[in-house]
């Protein structure tokens, strides 16, 4: 009988421990696990919130920096300051004519091409025909490409001019003269139209 009581006590104790462990694994472990997940999510969201607050705190500084950059950009005059495409085209033609004349070239013609809009800018192009030697061409291209406001040279076509025939020897003498066609392009802001 004593063994039976002892056996029942141990069985009761075992059952109690089994139920206790079952309650722990069924109820408490998932609660603790969920609590830890919530804690990690809270920590991550707190980190994101602090980072967002830091970004928002810098907003005014960034806006001031952008304003300063825009002002500096305006002062550099990379784009035509004219109000219309026609005036910008006239400026471009005037600059090209002065440049070609100043280096000793001969301007044959200029023709304004239709402007195009691209990424908030108007592209103003002028087709140019001129003549001169290789040194004159080099000087003209350098002046155009290094000018302010910014201009680029596109679609360049260079052809040598045939030399004159020598009356005595009846041979054609070489010529260093070139016929040159190209497009010079400048830009202006589209919103200033």
Buried (B, 14 or more C-beta within 10 A) or exposed (E): EEEEEEEEEEEEEEEEEEEEEEEEEEEEEEEEEEEEEEEEEEEEEEEEEEEEEEEEEEEEEEEEEEEEEEEEEEEEEEBBEBEEBEBBBBBBBEBBBEBBEEBEBEBEEBEBBEBEEEEEBBBBBBBBBBBBBEEBBEBBBEBBEEBEBBBEBEEEEEEEEEEEEEEEEEEEEEEEBBBBBBBBBBBBEBEEE
